[in-house]
């Protein structure tokens, strides 16, 4: 049980690290509002360089925070809400466990 919790917490830590950058938070928020959007629309609307946008999207994709779907030559991004929910639950479990330790 502790090993599973530690693995979940380690994964959650990596994901939180990916979210820790203000620009990635801005990108995630923008994708969330659009539901599904391509990279051109992201960097044009947020007034970012294409290369910087792609780098941040790669980090978010690697962390599993965004999902992609190819439609012809376009790649559309959407938020992976299941992954965010999983991280939230892992952190909640950790905090509950740590809270119960401090009461002993």
Secondary structure, 3 states (H helix, E strand, C coil): CHHHHHHHHHHHHHHHHHHCCHHHHHHHHHHHHHCCEEHHHHHHHHCCCHHHHHHHHHHHHHCCCEEEEEECCEEEEEECHHHHHHHHHHHHHHHHHHHHHHHC
